[in-house]
Each structure stands twice: as C-alpha cells, then as structure tokens.
Amino acid sequence: MPIDRPDPADAPGAPDAPDGRAAPDTSRPRGAPPPDSAVHDAYRAHVERSYAAHRDRTAWAEAVPQLRTAWAEHQQQYPERGRATPHTHPDNSWTSGETRRLSPNQNTEATRSCADIHEEGERVILPAMQRIEAADPDRRLAGLEHMCKSADRLKEKIAERLRYHPDLPPRQAAADVPDAVRFTFEYSESHYIGGVPADVERLKEAGYELVKLKNLWAKDQYKGINSQWLRPETGLRFEVQFHTPESREAKELTHKAYERLRDPHTSKAEESVLEDYQRRVNALIRIPPNAFTIEDYPPEKRDG
C-alpha cells in the first residue's frame, strides 16, 4: 500500500521578482516543512517510520500463508491425537477422557455454574465492555464469538481442579477459571501505548478489580498484554487481552501449538518444534512504540 506523502511536482511555481529575475524559490510541497530544519528532520523521521511500518506489515502479510503451510506440515509430521469426547452418563456423572470426572452431584452443580457464568458474561459484563468500547473509536473489541468457554470446556477445567482439590465446591472451582469469559481489545500500533492504560482505568471505573496484568511483549512465544479481572458482586473472574491486529492474528495462528504444548502427552521432540514455530511466528510481529513501559500488576518484587 503506497504511503501518502507530498509530491514536489504539485508545488506551485515561484513568482518572478520585480526586476525580472527569478525570485528565490521558497515554494515547497503542500504541508512539507522547510529543508535544513529541526521540523524537516522530524518530518523525514515520520516518513521513514511510515515506510518501516509499511514494510513490517507487508512482511507479516506475506509470511502468514507460509506460516499456515508450515503448521499444516507439522500436523502431517505429528498427527493430532483424538481429543477426548465429553460425555454425560445415565447416572448424570460426567467424563472427558480418563482423568476428568465429575460425580452426579458435582456435574449438577457444575452445569448450573456454567449456565450462570454464561448468563453473567453475556447479560452483565458484555454490555459493560461495549460501553467501554464506545468511549474510544480508535480501537475495537475483537473475537466476541469466542467470548465464553463452552460448558464442556469449563467442566474440563472444573474437573482438573477438583482432581487436586476434591473438597472444593464445583461452583468455586468454576469461579476460579480465569478465562471462562474473555475479551480482546485490538489497537493500531500508534494508539496502543495510550489506549491500553486508558482502558485499564475505564475497567476500574466500571467497578471491576484488576487481579493481574502481564506485559508479554518481550517474550518470544507470545506477544501482547493479558489481564485478569474480578467482578466483586459475584466473584466471577474474566480475562481481557490487549493486542494489535498482527499480534492477535499471531495468537490465533499459534493457538493449536499452545494447546499441544500444554498437553502432557506431547513428546519432548514435538515440544521443541512447537516452540520453534511459535518463536518464528512472533519474531515477525512489530512491537508498538513504548509498549514495554506498560508495567505488570502486581509489580514484581525486587530483591533488596
């Protein structure tokens, strides 16, 4: 995509001096600064940044088909294992694979908890997030079709937690899932550094408590900012991610790799290949200016 910039050919000609000689040419492209000045240097720097951003976006767009092909080749080399099928049994117990199990009573409570989480996410938190979105037209909520985890995916998380904490009520186990409801704000690179802190404050003003915020732009496996929030009235936790269009697309490209890395059955050999793939994808992502200045919460404790 061409970068808009003034064209010297569009400048009007300089008028003649009264004695007939050509007057000094003080004309310049419309909107362009005079040469040999600090303003001119700033203008040139802006143009160079525009070209650099264009090159980076082009490099990312050109790389995406190759990255998709690389993932398809990975799946051929390491065929995907069949995913466990969640199943509710005649006695109302629930299973997903060999280790995720809920008793009939646990499943009844988990089913009710999942329905309550979905209702709260859709009827309470989503409208609040849309009001926050309306406060700034320079970014948007993205991926709302994935806002709520499915009931079976939530039950898998609940069953995993109950496996290690068998006395925990299923409702509490459900409330502890940090991304049962999740949102993504997507910003342009230039708007990121101002937009993210502003939206964090808007979430606080809406009555939500910040539990955790992690700036992951320096990482090689994932780039972006992830945060967890709490609705005090019910204790429901939800996730808000802060991305650029490219970092969000990178997250989606590497999502299956991420899931395989979390699977305890994934071999060490495949883990290494998966990490290399995620590193390759994220190396192409342009980091928004000053993104590293957004601090983690809670702040990391420093020795001394």
C-alpha positions in Angstrom: 0.0 0.0 0.0 1.6 3.3 -1.0 2.5 5.8 1.7 0.9 9.2 1.2 3.4 12.0 1.1 3.7 15.4 -0.5 4.9 15.4 -4.1 7.2 18.3 -5.2 5.7 18.2 -8.6 2.4 19.5 -7.1 4.0 22.7 -5.7 3.1 26.0 -7.4 5.9 27.8 -9.3 7.6 30.8 -7.6 6.7 34.3 -8.9 9.2 36.4 -10.7 11.0 39.2 -8.8 10.1 42.8 -9.9 13.4 43.2 -11.8 12.5 40.2 -14.0 14.9 37.9 -12.3 13.6 34.7 -10.9 12.8 35.1 -7.2 14.3 32.7 -4.8 12.2 29.5 -4.8 10.6 29.5 -1.4 7.8 27.1 -2.5 7.6 23.6 -1.2 5.2 20.7 -1.3 2.0 21.5 0.4 2.3 20.6 4.1 6.0 19.8 3.9 8.4 21.6 6.2 11.3 23.9 5.1 14.5 22.0 4.5 17.5 22.0 6.8 15.5 22.5 10.0 14.5 20.5 13.0 11.0 20.4 11.7 12.2 19.0 8.4 14.2 16.3 10.3 11.1 15.4 12.3 9.1 15.2 9.1 11.7 12.9 7.5 11.7 10.7 10.6 7.9 10.4 10.4 8.1 9.4 6.7 10.8 6.8 7.5 8.7 5.4 10.3 5.7 5.2 7.9 7.8 3.3 5.4 9.2 1.0 8.1 5.7 0.2 9.4 4.6 -0.5 5.8 7.5 -2.8 5.3 6.8 -4.7 8.5 3.1 -5.0 7.7 4.0 -6.3 4.2 6.4 -8.8 5.7 3.8 -10.1 8.1 1.1 -10.3 5.4 3.5 -12.2 3.1 4.6 -14.5 5.8 1.1 -15.6 7.0 0.4 -18.1 4.1 3.9 -19.7 4.7 3.2 -20.0 8.4 -0.1 -21.7 7.7 1.6 -24.1 5.4 4.3 -24.8 8.0 1.6 -25.7 10.5 -0.1 -28.0 8.1 3.2 -29.7 7.5 3.7 -30.0 11.3 0.3 -31.7 11.6 1.3 -34.2 9.0 4.6 -35.0 10.8 2.9 -35.1 14.2 -0.7 -36.2 13.6 -3.2 -34.8 16.1 -4.3 -37.2 18.7 -8.1 -37.7 19.0 -9.5 -35.3 21.6 -11.4 -36.8 24.5 -15.2 -36.6 23.9 -17.1 -35.2 26.9 -19.9 -37.5 27.9 -22.8 -37.3 30.4 -23.7 -40.8 31.6 -27.1 -42.2 32.5 -26.5 -41.6 36.3 -25.7 -37.9 35.5 -21.9 -38.3 36.1 -19.7 -36.7 33.5 -16.3 -37.7 32.0 -13.9 -36.4 29.4 -11.0 -38.8 28.9 -9.6 -41.0 31.6 -8.8 -38.4 34.3 -11.5 -35.7 34.1 -14.5 -36.9 36.0 -17.5 -35.3 37.8 -19.8 -37.2 40.1 -23.6 -36.9 39.5 -23.9 -34.2 42.2 -20.7 -32.4 41.0 -22.0 -32.4 37.5 -25.4 -31.0 38.5 -23.6 -28.1 40.3 -21.1 -27.6 37.5 -23.9 -27.5 34.9 -25.7 -24.8 36.9 -22.4 -22.9 37.4 -21.6 -22.9 33.7 -25.0 -21.5 32.9 -24.7 -18.8 35.5 -21.2 -17.8 34.1 -22.5 -17.6 30.6 -25.5 -15.5 31.6 -23.4 -13.1 33.7 -20.9 -12.8 30.8 -23.5 -12.1 28.2 -26.0 -10.0 30.2 -23.7 -8.1 32.5 -20.1 -8.0 31.5 -20.5 -7.8 27.7 -22.7 -4.6 27.9 -20.2 -3.0 30.2 -17.4 -3.8 27.8 -19.4 -2.4 24.9 -19.9 0.8 26.8 -16.1 1.0 27.4 -15.6 0.3 23.7 -17.8 3.2 22.7 -15.6 5.6 24.7 -12.8 5.4 22.1 -13.5 4.9 18.4 -9.8 4.2 17.7 -9.9 0.6 18.8 -12.4 -2.2 19.0 -13.5 -5.3 20.8 -12.5 -8.4 18.7 -13.3 -12.1 18.7 -16.6 -11.8 20.6 -17.7 -15.1 19.1 -15.2 -16.7 21.4 -16.3 -14.7 24.5 -17.5 -17.7 26.6 -15.9 -21.1 27.0 -18.3 -23.9 26.2 -19.9 -25.8 29.1 -17.8 -28.9 28.4 -14.5 -27.0 28.2 -15.5 -25.3 31.5 -16.3 -28.7 33.0 -12.9 -30.0 32.0 -11.3 -27.1 33.9 -13.5 -27.7 36.9 -12.7 -31.5 36.9 -9.0 -30.8 36.6 -9.2 -28.5 39.7 -11.3 -30.9 41.7 -8.8 -33.7 40.9 -6.3 -32.0 43.1 -8.8 -30.3 45.5 -11.6 -32.9 45.9 -13.3 -31.0 48.7 -13.6 -27.7 46.7 -17.3 -26.9 45.7 -17.7 -27.1 41.9 -19.1 -23.6 41.9 -15.9 -22.3 43.4 -13.8 -24.3 41.0 -15.7 -22.7 38.1 -15.3 -19.2 39.5 -11.5 -19.8 39.7 -11.2 -20.4 35.9 -9.6 -17.1 34.9 -10.8 -17.1 31.2 -14.3 -18.6 31.4 -15.3 -15.2 29.9 -12.7 -13.4 27.9 -12.4 -10.3 25.8 -9.8 -8.8 23.4 -9.2 -5.1 22.7 -7.4 -4.5 19.4 -5.5 -1.3 18.8 -3.4 0.2 16.0 0.3 0.3 16.8 0.3 4.1 17.2 -2.7 4.0 19.5 -1.6 1.1 21.7 0.5 2.9 24.3 -2.2 5.4 25.0 -5.2 3.1 24.6 -4.2 0.2 26.9 -3.7 2.3 30.1 -6.9 4.3 29.3 -8.9 1.1 29.0 -7.5 -0.4 32.2 -8.7 2.8 34.0 -12.1 2.5 32.3 -12.5 -1.1 33.5 -11.7 0.0 37.1 -14.2 2.9 36.8 -16.8 0.4 35.7 -16.3 -1.4 39.1 -14.1 -4.3 38.1 -11.0 -5.2 40.2 -7.7 -5.8 38.4 -6.3 -9.1 39.6 -3.3 -9.5 37.3 -1.7 -7.8 34.3 1.2 -9.3 32.4 3.1 -7.5 29.7 4.4 -10.2 27.4 5.8 -8.1 24.5 9.3 -9.1 25.4 8.5 -12.8 25.1 9.3 -14.9 22.1 6.4 -17.4 22.4 3.6 -14.9 22.7 3.3 -11.1 22.3 0.6 -8.9 23.8 -0.8 -8.0 27.2 -3.0 -10.3 29.2 -5.0 -9.2 32.3 -7.4 -10.9 34.7 -10.3 -9.1 36.3 -12.8 -9.7 39.1 -16.5 -8.7 39.4 -16.8 -8.1 43.1 -20.6 -8.7 43.3 -20.2 -12.4 42.3 -16.5 -13.2 42.4 -16.5 -14.1 38.6 -13.1 -13.7 37.1 -12.7 -12.8 33.4 -9.8 -12.1 31.0 -9.0 -9.1 28.9 -6.3 -9.2 26.3 -4.7 -6.2 24.6 -3.5 -6.7 21.1 -2.6 -5.2 17.8 -4.1 -6.8 14.7 -0.9 -8.6 13.9 -0.3 -9.9 17.5 -3.9 -11.1 17.7 -3.5 -13.0 14.4 -0.3 -14.5 15.6 -2.1 -15.7 18.8 -4.7 -17.3 16.6 -2.0 -18.9 14.3 -0.3 -20.4 17.3 -3.3 -21.4 19.4 -3.2 -25.1 18.4 0.6 -25.2 19.1 -0.1 -23.6 22.5 -2.7 -26.3 23.3 -0.3 -29.1 22.3 2.4 -27.6 24.5 0.0 -27.8 27.5 -0.8 -31.4 26.7 1.2 -33.7 29.0 1.2 -36.4 26.3 3.1 -34.2 23.8 6.6 -35.6 23.3 9.8 -33.6 24.1 10.7 -33.7 20.5 7.5 -32.2 19.4 7.6 -29.6 22.2 10.9 -28.3 20.7 9.4 -28.0 17.3 6.3 -26.3 18.6 8.3 -23.7 20.5 10.4 -23.0 17.4 7.2 -22.5 15.4 5.8 -20.0 18.0 9.1 -18.2 18.0 9.1 -18.0 14.2 5.6 -16.5 14.2 6.2 -14.0 16.9 9.5 -12.8 15.6 7.6 -11.1 12.7 5.3 -9.1 15.0 6.0 -5.3 15.2 6.1 -4.2 18.8 4.1 -1.0 19.4 6.2 2.0 20.3 6.9 2.2 24.1 4.9 -1.0 24.8 7.5 -2.1 27.3 6.7 0.9 29.5 3.3 -0.6 30.5 4.0 -2.3 33.8 2.9 -5.6 35.2 0.4 -5.8 38.1 1.1 -6.6 40.8 4.6 -5.2 40.4 7.3 -7.8 40.6 9.1 -7.8 43.9 12.8 -6.8 43.6 15.4 -8.1 46.0 16.9 -5.5 48.3 
